[in-house]
Amino acid sequence: MKILIGLLCLSFSFSILADTRSITLVNYETDGVKQWLPGTVIVKKGDDVEITLINNTPSGIHGFFIPDFGVKKEVKKGVKEVVKFKADKDGLFQMKCHMHPAHVGGQLLVLP
């Protein structure tokens, strides 16, 4: 549990002054439930967003999908993947695993 809390803290430790928002999400599994942490990502409209995805689940490959921004990536266990996009519209957008949408969900909040 301490490791998960540490990873959450690290994921929010990006620079406010940077042109690119760099965020790390970690996929974990407990009692059969899989989830990317943190489950909510907050950025500002106009930000260049770079998300590093780390899949630590024992169940293998999982996806990361933000349909409204054209982001779609499959992430193998133990392999870091990076997705990049421009947050060019504000609102609340769905993040999910396109391979297992019932298990892995989250949200992207783009502030005006």
Secondary structure, DSSP 4 states (H G I P E B T S, - for coil): -HHHHHHHHHHT---TT-SEEEEEEEEEEETTEEEEESSEEEEETT-EEEEEEEE--TT--EEEEEGGGTEEEEE-TT-EEEEEEE--S-EEEEEE-SS-TTT-EEEEEEE-
